Amino acid sequence: MSFGKCFSRLVLLVAITSTSFAVAQESAKQDMKDAGHDTKQAAKDAGHGTKQAAKHTGRAVKTGTTKTGHAVKKTSKSATHKVAHKTSQGAQKVENKTQPNQ
């Protein structure tokens, strides 16, 4: 093999290697950019899901509290009415016992 052929093959090998290395660097750089973008999107999606879950939970708590409040009000009203009725009955019995016989 002559020096010229050997040198031209060496130049060709260096050219191919440097091109491959440059393409690999660009590919790795783009892969890093893509990974960063995907991570950003995943964080946005997670934040959105958290926000929606918090809204849903807040509404559920509000609804549950309202229902509990109405139930307490209804029960209290009913209990107060029963107590008033029993008090009235007791007062009527006492009044009947304290009246003179005629």
Beta strands, then each sheet from edge to edge (+ up, - down):
end
